């Protein structure tokens, strides 16, 4: 496997892992799935808008977000918002995220990058 492919696969794994915390961050205000997907693609968090929908479904099934339908538009939209349980979990995820990123930064400081061949 080429380095380019390995990096691509690792980046996808990393982005999938961060998608949950990103969604919970955004859902402190009511939003619909396409809004989230569009924003996450624009900021480079995900490559494909369809990545968001399975995560939304999983979070809803776990009770971390709530959904409701708005039929007032031409096309009905499913809106999501963080639940009380989701807010509690979110707070812990943010704490854990900060600890993990700080630990990684400490490790990165000690490494002198090698020049590519």
C-alpha positions as CSV (number, residue, x, y, z in Angstrom):
1,X,0.0,0.0,0.0
2,X,1.3,3.4,-0.9
3,X,1.9,6.1,1.7
4,X,-0.7,8.3,0.1
5,X,-3.4,5.5,0.5
6,X,-2.3,4.8,4.1
7,X,-2.6,8.5,5.0
8,X,-5.9,8.8,3.3
9,X,-7.3,5.8,5.3
10,X,-5.9,7.2,8.6
11,X,-7.4,10.6,7.9
12,X,-10.8,9.0,7.3
13,X,-10.6,7.1,10.6
14,X,-9.6,10.3,12.5
15,X,-12.4,12.3,10.9
16,X,-15.0,9.7,11.7
17,X,-14.0,9.7,15.3
18,X,-14.3,13.5,15.5
19,X,-17.6,13.6,13.7
20,X,-19.6,12.7,16.9
21,X,-18.2,15.5,19.0
22,X,-18.6,17.9,16.0
23,X,-22.3,17.0,15.6
24,X,-23.0,17.3,19.4
25,X,-21.2,20.7,19.3
26,X,-23.4,22.0,16.5
27,X,-26.6,20.6,17.9
28,X,-26.8,22.9,20.9
29,X,-29.1,24.7,18.4
30,X,-31.7,22.9,16.2
31,X,-30.3,22.0,12.8
32,X,-31.1,19.6,10.0
33,X,-28.8,16.9,8.7
34,X,-27.9,18.6,5.4
35,X,-26.8,21.8,7.3
36,X,-24.4,19.8,9.4
37,X,-23.1,17.8,6.4
38,X,-22.6,20.9,4.3
39,X,-20.7,22.7,7.0
40,X,-18.5,19.8,7.8
41,X,-17.5,19.3,4.2
42,X,-16.8,23.1,3.9
43,X,-14.5,23.1,6.9
44,X,-12.7,19.9,5.8
45,X,-14.0,17.7,8.7
46,X,-15.5,15.1,6.3
47,X,-15.1,14.4,2.6
48,X,-18.6,13.1,1.9
49,X,-21.9,14.6,3.0
50,X,-23.4,11.2,3.5
51,X,-20.9,10.5,6.3
52,X,-23.1,12.5,8.7
53,X,-26.4,10.6,8.4
54,X,-25.3,7.2,10.0
55,X,-23.7,9.1,12.9
56,X,-26.9,11.1,13.4
57,X,-28.9,7.8,13.4
58,X,-26.5,6.2,15.9
59,X,-26.6,9.3,18.2
60,X,-30.4,9.3,18.0
61,X,-30.7,5.6,18.8
62,X,-28.4,6.1,21.9
63,X,-30.6,9.0,23.1
64,X,-27.9,11.6,22.7
65,X,-29.9,13.7,20.2
66,X,-33.6,14.2,19.6
67,X,-35.3,14.7,16.2
68,X,-38.5,16.3,14.9
69,X,-39.9,16.8,11.4
70,X,-40.8,20.2,9.9
71,X,-43.5,19.8,7.2
72,X,-43.9,23.6,6.7
73,X,-41.5,23.7,3.7
74,X,-41.9,22.2,0.3
75,X,-39.7,19.3,1.3
76,X,-40.0,18.0,4.9
77,X,-36.8,18.4,7.0
78,X,-35.7,16.3,9.9
79,X,-34.3,18.6,12.6
80,X,-32.0,17.5,15.4
81,X,-31.0,18.9,18.8
82,X,-28.9,17.6,21.6
83,X,-30.8,15.9,24.4
84,X,-30.1,16.3,28.2
85,X,-28.2,13.0,28.1
86,X,-26.3,14.1,25.0
87,X,-25.3,17.4,26.7
88,X,-24.0,15.4,29.7
89,X,-22.0,13.1,27.4
90,X,-20.8,16.0,25.3
91,X,-19.3,17.8,28.3
92,X,-17.3,14.6,29.2
93,X,-16.3,14.1,25.6
94,X,-14.9,17.7,25.4
95,X,-13.0,17.2,28.6
96,X,-11.6,13.9,27.2
97,X,-10.8,15.5,23.8
98,X,-8.8,18.3,25.5
99,X,-6.8,15.8,27.6
100,X,-6.1,13.7,24.6
101,X,-5.1,16.6,22.3
102,X,-2.9,18.0,25.0
103,X,-1.2,14.7,25.4
104,X,-0.6,14.4,21.7
105,X,0.8,17.9,21.5
106,X,3.3,17.0,24.3
107,X,4.4,14.0,22.4
108,X,4.7,15.9,19.1
109,X,6.9,18.5,20.8
110,X,9.6,15.8,21.6
111,X,9.8,14.6,18.0
112,X,12.1,16.0,15.4
113,X,10.4,15.4,12.0
114,X,12.4,13.4,9.5
115,X,12.9,14.8,6.0
116,X,11.1,12.8,3.3
117,X,13.3,10.6,1.2
